[in-house]
Amino acid sequence: MEYLLGLDIGTSGVKTLLISLEGKIISNKTTSYPLATLHPGWAEQSPYDWWEATVNAIKEIVSNAYIDTNQIKGISLSGQMHSSVFLNEKMEVIRPAILWSDTRTSDQCTEIYAKAGGLDQLIHYVSNPALEGFTAPKILWLKEKEPENYQKVKYILLPKDYIRYRLTNELFTEVSDAAGTLLFDVIKKRWSTSLLEKLEIDKNLLPPVLNSFDLAGRITKNIADQIGLKFGTPVVAGGADNACGAVGSGITEGGRVMVSIGSSGVVLAQTNNPQADQEGRIHLFNHSCPDSWYMMGVSLSAGISYEWLKKKLFNNILDYIKLDQLAEEIEPGSEGLIFLPYLYGERTPHTDANARGVYFGISGKHDQRHFTRSILEGVTFALKDSLELIKNKGVKIKEIRAIGGGAKSRVWQQILADVLGEEINLLNVEEGPAFGAALIAGVGVGVYDSFTEVVNRIIKVKKTIVPGIQNTEKYNQYYQLYKKLYYSLKEDFKELKKLISPI
């Protein structure tokens, strides 16, 4: 039997997944590592921890699977987007990586707009707005706040590209991860020399850019001996976590949309006709498929909102199954209770770090059941915001596929279908970005003819959730009010921040 190996360098750990060419999971292993938050808003990790976890995970998965490693035909990697790895001329890590979730770079985002010539010009260069999570403001922060470290920088890599370098001794990135740096011309698929010059960032600090499915090197002799893989095993470039998650969900052709309800909520649509949003409300990134892009909206507090309810309001007394049962007892609309899921600000469509969560319409008849259901509805309204923006960019929706922990909830599945007014398909595969990375490896080494061939062969719809017409009509009315609430409160959110953090 022949195999493929996918790695996902995530925020909480590295997931390693060994699959057969038919897509069967042979073995999987997740190895965690710590997150450092030295100051409010900071988030850092040691790339050495990523590497140690990767080595241990691969060694264990190869050992436990009892396979002939000569039959592993290819390896590929997925990883957290935007996070920055700074290396010196000896290829040593200079300082901990600054992660995608780190928000220390607000001043640098303002600086980027000023140097680029405003939002319109920045969108022209890189198709996306300046956000604290992206790589470019992190580079400027290092340059301004830690100049002694910046002087040592020889290369800047993204997490999965650093791990791939350790496996192959080759330096590359690829289009889908480069797209999230805010330094990459997404349309022309090359580093934006114009923006790099305006920001005074040396292009030579950035690695060459491949396609996701290109061969990026082979396992070195030293690493092969260390982790038990075959010397010379091909390593394919791979992709950003969202791109790999899309591949692993079959979002590889026009009209297919992925809705992911994890800690955050993601709505992602593949497109062959890239159009950046001039207001910067949705992202446009390069996909892992050939000559392909995806539009993506992000709600920051999707599953996090449900977790907050479970922990903070219910003190962990009820599990999610019991909470779902409470929500099912209440009619759509939660009898007039609306939840704004902005616990940590919001990205799409508002890009507002000041926004905060709101329960609107509380009355004496509302109880735990209403508060539970309204969270599921509010998060789904936020996902609808992203879907509507994507539709407005001309994307024709043919199919919506739901993944993530929230998509396993029966009541949330139905709310999703009812609020979006679309059929929701559930899949036979729920392994996430590592699975997509393994499929990319297969395309890259030629065991699959194309992305279309492999996803249609392996990824199947196992269940379809049909919206209720009356429920959809009711939710459309609630959604119109939901949208108005943010704008009614926008200035109040700013005032609240001043009260909490007076200048």
Phi, psi and omega per residue, in radians:
M1 nan 2.515 3.127
E2 -1.858 2.669 -2.977
Y3 -2.364 2.878 2.998
L4 -2.316 2.583 -3.096
L5 -2.107 2.179 3.084
G6 -2.026 2.389 3.105
L7 -2.110 2.426 3.034
D8 -2.172 1.993 -3.133
I9 -1.561 1.534 -3.051
G10 -1.573 -3.049 -3.127
T11 -1.376 -0.599 -3.108
S12 -1.678 -0.354 -3.133
G13 3.116 3.038 3.062
V14 -1.746 2.276 3.080
K15 -1.840 2.252 3.133
T16 -2.030 2.281 -3.004
L17 -2.349 2.142 3.079
L18 -1.863 2.176 -3.127
I19 -2.219 2.749 2.973
S20 -1.407 2.951 3.128
L21 -1.167 -0.276 3.093
E22 -1.560 0.029 3.101
G23 1.560 0.110 3.118
K24 -1.311 2.357 3.107
I25 -1.326 1.996 3.133
I26 -1.515 -0.750 -3.116
S27 -2.821 2.600 3.054
N28 -2.578 2.677 -3.089
K29 -2.650 2.314 3.038
T30 -2.044 2.211 3.134
T31 -2.079 2.158 -3.025
S32 -1.553 2.906 3.046
Y33 -2.646 2.819 -3.009
P34 -1.381 2.812 3.040
L35 -2.101 2.281 -3.133
A36 -1.804 2.261 3.071
T37 -2.175 1.422 -3.021
L38 -1.218 -0.516 3.133
H39 -2.440 2.776 3.077
P40 -0.965 2.267 3.127
G41 1.537 -0.134 3.134
W42 -1.621 2.590 3.054
A43 -2.622 2.044 -3.078
E44 -2.359 2.704 3.024
Q45 -2.508 2.726 3.078
S46 -1.549 2.129 3.043
P47 -1.022 -0.453 3.079
Y48 -1.151 -0.582 3.067
D49 -1.152 -0.692 3.077
W50 -1.019 -0.788 -3.075
W51 -1.160 -0.791 3.134
E52 -1.054 -0.729 3.119
A53 -1.138 -0.672 3.121
T54 -1.115 -0.819 3.127
V55 -1.026 -0.847 -3.105
N56 -1.123 -0.701 -3.114
A57 -1.165 -0.758 -3.135
I58 -1.157 -0.761 3.127
K59 -1.026 -0.745 -3.104
E60 -1.236 -0.714 -3.081
I61 -1.203 -0.652 3.110
V62 -1.197 -0.713 -3.128
S63 -1.174 -0.767 -3.058
N64 -1.289 -0.467 -3.070
A65 -1.392 -0.277 3.139
Y66 0.899 0.924 -3.110
I67 -2.029 2.860 3.003
D68 -1.470 1.917 -3.068
T69 -1.131 -0.253 3.018
N70 -1.108 -0.344 -3.105
Q71 -1.602 0.029 2.993
I72 -1.399 1.871 -2.981
K73 -1.438 -0.356 3.127
G74 -2.982 2.731 3.132
I75 -2.247 2.499 3.009
S76 -2.561 2.907 -3.003
L77 -2.297 2.532 2.927
S78 -2.028 2.829 3.098
G79 -2.892 2.820 3.065
Q80 -0.986 2.349 -3.125
M81 -1.363 2.790 2.912
H82 1.317 -0.528 -3.026
S83 -1.106 2.478 -2.926
S84 -1.953 2.315 3.066
V85 -2.002 2.118 -3.103
F86 -1.843 2.123 -3.086
L87 -2.047 2.560 3.056
N88 -1.600 -3.036 -3.055
E89 -1.186 -0.323 3.057
K90 -1.582 0.132 -3.137
M91 1.140 0.513 3.060
E92 -1.670 2.560 3.099
V93 -1.241 2.214 -3.073
I94 -1.402 -0.739 -3.110
R95 -2.658 2.888 3.091
P96 -0.981 2.593 3.108
A97 -1.189 2.430 3.050
I98 -1.611 2.151 -2.928
L99 -1.548 2.938 3.126
W100 -1.038 -0.523 -3.086
S101 -1.517 -0.005 -3.129
D102 -1.355 2.317 -3.060
T103 -2.064 0.453 -3.087
R104 -1.318 -0.147 -2.876
T105 -1.809 0.514 3.131
S106 -1.038 -0.749 3.134
D107 -1.100 -0.646 -3.134
Q108 -1.221 -0.574 3.062
C109 -1.116 -0.744 3.067
T110 -1.050 -0.714 3.122
E111 -1.106 -0.694 3.133
I112 -1.089 -0.792 3.107
Y113 -1.035 -0.754 -3.115
A114 -1.118 -0.789 -3.093
K115 -1.295 -0.537 -3.127
A116 -1.363 -0.398 -3.094
G117 1.762 0.430 3.093
G118 1.754 3.025 -3.100
L119 -1.044 -0.794 -3.101
D120 -0.990 -0.789 -3.105
Q121 -1.236 -0.632 3.105
L122 -1.131 -0.746 3.068
I123 -1.048 -0.673 3.104
H124 -1.073 -0.687 -3.106
Y125 -1.305 -0.837 -2.928
V126 -2.314 0.071 3.000
S127 1.217 0.160 -3.093
N128 -2.515 2.713 3.092
P129 -1.389 2.926 3.076
A130 -1.475 2.064 3.103
L131 -2.186 2.629 -3.080
E132 -0.990 -0.539 -3.073
G133 -1.261 -0.365 -3.027
F134 -1.253 2.920 -3.027
T135 -1.308 -0.732 -3.047
A136 -0.957 -0.850 3.116
P137 -1.111 -0.469 3.086
K138 -1.169 -0.681 3.112
I139 -1.115 -0.776 3.121
L140 -1.128 -0.656 3.097
W141 -1.053 -0.803 3.128
L142 -1.064 -0.738 -3.119
K143 -1.084 -0.651 -3.048
E144 -1.584 -0.622 -3.024
K145 -1.720 -0.466 3.137
E146 -2.313 1.095 -3.059
P147 -1.022 -0.530 3.136
E148 -1.157 -0.609 3.067
N149 -1.300 -0.686 -3.134
Y150 -1.075 -0.611 3.128
Q151 -1.115 -0.410 -3.128
K152 -1.491 -0.236 -2.985
V153 -1.189 2.192 3.049
K154 -1.889 -0.654 3.122
Y155 -2.447 2.590 3.037
I156 -2.110 2.118 -3.096
L157 -2.150 2.824 2.989
L158 -1.651 2.789 -2.971
P159 -0.899 -0.913 -3.076
K160 -1.169 -0.528 -3.132
D161 -1.239 -0.551 3.040
Y162 -1.168 -0.779 3.121
I163 -1.128 -0.705 3.111
R164 -1.132 -0.648 3.056
Y165 -1.043 -0.748 -3.132
R166 -1.133 -0.535 3.139
L167 -1.351 -0.575 -2.942
T168 -2.108 -0.274 -3.022
N169 1.124 0.439 3.107
E170 -2.083 2.419 -3.102
L171 -1.794 1.992 3.089
F172 -2.640 2.819 2.756
T173 -2.220 -3.033 3.091
E174 -2.469 2.975 -2.886
V175 -1.046 -0.700 -3.017
S176 -1.223 -0.604 3.095
D177 -1.425 -0.653 3.083
A178 -1.025 -0.588 -3.116
A179 -1.050 -0.476 -3.097
G180 -1.579 0.122 3.130
T181 -1.478 -0.308 -2.989
L182 1.220 0.313 3.108
L183 -2.158 0.111 -2.990
F184 -2.009 2.265 3.052
D185 -1.316 1.745 -3.012
V186 -1.102 -0.647 -3.095
I187 -1.267 -0.795 -3.074
K188 -1.563 -0.123 3.074
K189 1.024 0.918 3.089
R190 -2.746 2.802 3.080
W191 -1.037 2.430 -3.129
S192 -1.434 1.643 -3.135
T193 -1.030 -0.661 -3.115
S194 -1.078 -0.825 -3.128
L195 -1.230 -0.691 3.103
L196 -1.003 -0.696 3.125
E197 -1.165 -0.722 -3.132
K198 -1.161 -0.604 3.134
L199 -1.516 -0.091 -3.138
E200 1.010 0.811 3.039
I201 -1.926 2.195 -3.100
D202 -1.197 2.125 -3.138
K203 -1.035 -0.503 -3.096
N204 -1.186 -0.212 3.065
L205 -1.305 -0.285 -3.050
L206 -1.764 2.490 -3.067
P207 -1.360 2.849 3.012
P208 -1.062 2.673 -3.047
V209 -1.939 2.222 3.100
L210 -1.900 2.998 2.848
N211 -1.290 2.731 -3.129
S212 -1.041 -0.561 -3.037
F213 -1.679 0.121 3.114
D214 -1.355 2.614 3.007
L215 -1.203 2.219 -3.075
A216 -1.974 0.118 3.127
G217 2.510 -3.045 3.132
R218 -2.389 2.702 3.126
I219 -1.057 2.206 -3.123
T220 -1.300 2.844 -3.129
K221 -1.066 -0.770 -3.111
N222 -1.082 -0.770 -3.130
I223 -1.240 -0.666 3.112
A224 -1.011 -0.771 3.116
D225 -1.155 -0.575 -3.057
Q226 -1.318 -0.681 -3.002
I227 -2.008 -0.017 3.013
G228 1.551 0.209 3.073
L229 -1.588 2.882 3.121
K230 -1.312 2.319 3.041
F231 -1.024 2.252 3.115
G232 1.589 0.036 3.098
T233 -1.010 2.262 -3.103
P234 -1.127 2.415 3.063
V235 -2.086 2.038 -3.100
V236 -1.578 2.600 -2.968
A237 -0.932 -0.822 3.107
G238 1.596 -2.698 -3.053
G239 -2.848 2.954 3.015
A240 -1.106 2.732 -3.037
D241 -1.027 -0.698 -3.135
N242 -1.197 -0.669 3.106
A243 -1.141 -0.762 3.127
C244 -1.187 -0.664 3.061
G245 -1.066 -0.647 3.108
A246 -1.170 -0.760 3.090
V247 -1.053 -0.774 -3.135
G248 -1.190 -0.179 3.072
S249 -1.902 0.078 3.114
G250 1.376 0.332 3.125
I251 -1.517 1.296 -3.034
T252 -2.241 0.189 3.095
E253 -2.554 2.724 -3.057
G254 -0.991 2.426 3.093
G255 1.657 -0.280 3.078
R256 -1.527 2.347 -3.113
V257 -2.184 2.403 3.058
M258 -1.857 2.239 2.971
V259 -1.969 2.035 -3.111
S260 -1.957 2.125 3.097
I261 -1.931 1.520 3.035
G262 -1.925 -2.523 3.050
S263 -0.997 -0.826 2.959
S264 -1.765 2.972 3.093
G265 -1.974 2.342 -3.100
V266 -2.211 2.344 2.971
V267 -2.085 2.086 -2.989
L268 -2.297 2.272 -3.135
A269 -2.259 2.240 3.080
Q270 -1.263 2.528 3.083
T271 -2.607 2.551 3.008
N272 -1.784 0.063 -3.113
N273 -2.166 1.402 -3.012
P274 -1.190 2.182 3.079
Q275 -2.350 1.969 3.108
A276 -1.260 2.538 3.060
D277 -1.423 2.071 -3.029
Q278 -1.165 -0.317 3.091
E279 -1.652 -0.027 3.078
G280 1.215 0.435 -3.076
R281 -1.434 -0.524 3.075
I282 -2.179 2.682 -3.113
H283 -1.522 2.634 2.952
L284 -2.178 2.019 -3.104
F285 -2.232 2.787 3.053
N286 -1.311 2.393 3.113
H287 -1.544 2.947 3.106
S288 -1.385 -0.314 3.116
C289 -1.345 2.737 -3.109
P290 -1.055 2.325 3.052
D291 0.819 0.888 -3.034
S292 -2.401 2.629 3.127
W293 -2.313 2.983 2.962
Y294 -2.463 2.538 2.990
M295 -1.689 2.471 -3.040
M296 -2.532 2.281 2.966
G297 -1.937 2.591 -3.067
V298 -2.289 2.237 2.948
S299 -1.839 2.142 -2.934
L300 -1.227 -0.511 -3.015
S301 -2.173 1.300 3.102
A302 -1.589 -1.561 3.071
G303 -1.032 -0.483 3.113
I304 -1.052 -0.632 3.125
S305 -1.130 -0.729 3.129
Y306 -1.189 -0.661 3.087
E307 -1.124 -0.701 3.097
W308 -1.041 -0.797 3.102
L309 -1.017 -0.829 -3.091
K310 -1.088 -0.775 -3.045
K311 -1.445 -0.823 -2.960
K312 -1.559 -0.610 -3.129
L313 -1.657 -0.515 -3.122
F314 -1.924 0.016 3.078
N315 0.919 0.589 3.119
N316 1.076 0.322 3.139
I317 -1.237 -0.623 -3.116
L318 -1.905 2.457 3.026
D319 -1.502 3.122 -3.062
Y320 -1.181 -0.522 3.104
I321 -1.105 -0.775 3.124
K322 -1.165 -0.679 3.107
L323 -1.103 -0.737 3.085
D324 -1.027 -0.696 3.140
Q325 -1.128 -0.673 3.067
L326 -1.076 -0.785 -3.110
A327 -1.098 -0.618 -3.096
E328 -1.207 -0.316 -3.124
E329 -1.363 -0.168 -3.050
I330 -1.944 2.477 -3.132
E331 -1.220 2.704 3.058
P332 -0.902 2.382 -3.098
G333 1.730 -0.148 3.084
S334 0.881 0.587 3.130
E335 0.888 0.801 3.015
G336 1.548 0.147 3.112
L337 -1.730 2.136 -3.085
I338 -2.091 2.347 -3.133
F339 -1.955 2.239 2.994
L340 -1.689 2.016 -2.982
P341 -1.524 0.948 -3.050
Y342 -1.873 0.842 -3.053
L343 -1.071 -0.552 -3.122
Y344 -2.194 0.688 -3.024
G345 1.396 -3.022 3.121
E346 -2.557 2.562 3.116
R347 -1.703 -1.241 -3.102
T348 -1.712 2.268 0.041
P349 -1.735 0.110 -2.893
H350 -1.637 -0.437 -3.063
T351 0.806 1.009 -3.023
D352 -2.286 1.854 3.133
A353 -1.264 -0.292 -3.114
N354 -1.461 -0.324 -3.083
A355 -1.054 2.577 -3.133
R356 -2.416 2.816 -3.112
G357 -1.151 2.541 -3.105
V358 -2.474 2.348 2.836
Y359 -1.742 2.098 -3.098
F360 -2.010 2.333 3.050
G361 1.666 0.324 -3.101
I362 -1.099 2.294 3.057
S363 -2.294 3.041 -3.091
G364 -1.147 -0.318 -3.112
K365 -1.507 -0.169 -3.097
H366 -1.387 2.388 3.120
D367 -2.296 -2.909 -3.079
Q368 -0.966 -0.619 -3.104
R369 -1.119 -0.749 -3.137
H370 -1.161 -0.755 -3.120
F371 -1.111 -0.571 3.125
T372 -1.251 -0.894 -3.097
R373 -1.126 -0.669 -3.081
S374 -1.137 -0.472 3.057
I375 -1.159 -0.788 3.120
L376 -1.087 -0.695 3.135
E377 -1.213 -0.751 -3.123
G378 -1.095 -0.752 3.085
V379 -1.082 -0.689 -3.127
T380 -1.215 -0.608 3.010
F381 -1.045 -0.697 3.111
A382 -1.108 -0.673 3.081
L383 -1.161 -0.629 3.099
K384 -1.105 -0.618 3.046
D385 -0.910 -0.822 -3.121
S386 -1.170 -0.768 -3.124
L387 -1.084 -0.706 -3.139
E388 -1.127 -0.682 3.086
L389 -1.105 -0.731 3.129
I390 -1.125 -0.747 3.080
K391 -1.061 -0.697 -3.124
N392 -1.164 -0.329 3.064
K393 -1.493 0.110 3.041
G394 1.649 0.127 3.125
V395 -1.358 2.175 3.113
K396 -1.536 2.082 -3.068
I397 -1.477 2.051 3.090
K398 -1.785 -0.543 -3.049
E399 -2.773 2.442 3.053
I400 -2.041 2.224 3.118
R401 -1.993 2.221 -3.096
A402 -1.806 2.349 3.102
I403 -2.390 3.059 3.102
G404 1.671 2.963 -3.075
G405 -1.041 -0.703 3.141
G406 -1.114 -0.520 -3.128
A407 -1.259 -0.142 3.094
K408 -1.526 -0.182 3.141
S409 -1.435 2.165 -3.110
R410 -1.075 -0.761 -3.117
V411 -1.202 -0.641 3.129
W412 -1.225 -0.619 3.059
Q413 -0.984 -0.803 -3.103
Q414 -1.222 -0.698 3.081
I415 -1.050 -0.732 3.126
L416 -1.044 -0.828 3.126
A417 -1.107 -0.759 -3.089
D418 -1.182 -0.776 -3.110
V419 -1.191 -0.784 -3.128
L420 -1.323 -0.344 -3.112
G421 1.181 0.536 -3.084
E422 -2.380 2.649 2.973
E423 -1.156 2.462 -3.131
I424 -2.024 2.146 3.125
N425 -1.711 2.366 3.049
L426 -1.856 2.586 -2.948
L427 -1.930 2.839 3.096
N428 -1.406 -0.190 -3.106
V429 -2.103 2.281 -3.130
E430 -2.386 0.807 -3.043
E431 -1.788 -0.111 3.009
G432 1.329 -2.744 -3.005
P433 -1.023 -0.610 -3.138
A434 -1.080 -0.639 3.100
F435 -1.165 -0.767 3.084
G436 -1.064 -0.680 3.107
A437 -1.087 -0.707 3.113
A438 -1.103 -0.687 3.101
L439 -1.161 -0.669 3.079
I440 -1.079 -0.693 3.074
A441 -1.021 -0.743 -3.129
G442 -1.106 -0.711 3.083
V443 -1.154 -0.736 -3.080
G444 -1.114 -0.627 -3.115
V445 -1.652 -0.033 3.006
G446 1.550 0.195 3.078
V447 -1.354 -0.308 2.978
Y448 -2.050 2.522 -3.113
D449 -1.247 -0.624 -3.056
S450 -2.865 2.948 3.060
F451 -1.120 -0.718 -3.139
T452 -1.052 -0.774 -3.121
E453 -1.090 -0.773 -3.020
V454 -1.321 -0.715 -3.091
V455 -1.255 -0.591 3.112
N456 -1.278 -0.414 3.131
R457 -1.424 -0.621 -2.980
I458 -1.839 -0.668 -3.002
I459 -1.693 2.073 -3.050
K460 -2.146 2.608 3.015
V461 -1.390 2.172 -3.118
K462 -1.776 -0.332 -3.111
K463 -2.806 2.527 3.098
T464 -2.120 2.250 3.093
I465 -1.731 2.148 -3.066
V466 -1.748 2.309 3.133
P467 -1.237 2.613 3.025
G468 -1.564 2.204 -3.032
I469 -1.005 -0.817 -3.120
Q470 -1.149 -0.677 3.101
N471 -1.104 -0.742 3.134
T472 -1.087 -0.748 3.111
E473 -1.072 -0.727 3.123
K474 -1.150 -0.769 3.140
Y475 -1.147 -0.580 3.104
N476 -1.034 -0.666 3.113
Q477 -1.196 -0.755 3.097
Y478 -1.136 -0.635 -3.132
Y479 -1.098 -0.676 3.125
Q480 -1.079 -0.710 3.079
L481 -1.204 -0.734 3.099
Y482 -0.927 -0.802 -3.104
K483 -1.110 -0.646 -3.106
K484 -1.215 -0.523 -3.028
L485 -1.079 -0.727 -3.137
Y486 -1.028 -0.819 -3.078
Y487 -1.203 -0.505 3.051
S488 -1.174 -0.515 -3.031
L489 -1.824 -0.080 -2.997
K490 -0.936 -0.850 -3.123
E491 -1.246 -0.536 3.102
D492 -1.165 -0.603 3.072
F493 -1.059 -0.678 3.116
K494 -1.138 -0.739 3.119
E495 -1.115 -0.682 3.127
L496 -1.098 -0.696 3.112
K497 -1.057 -0.697 3.127
K498 -1.117 -0.667 3.130
L499 -1.163 -0.650 -3.116
I500 -1.330 -0.719 -3.084
S501 -2.215 1.280 -3.108
P502 -1.092 2.440 -3.127
I503 -1.481 nan nan
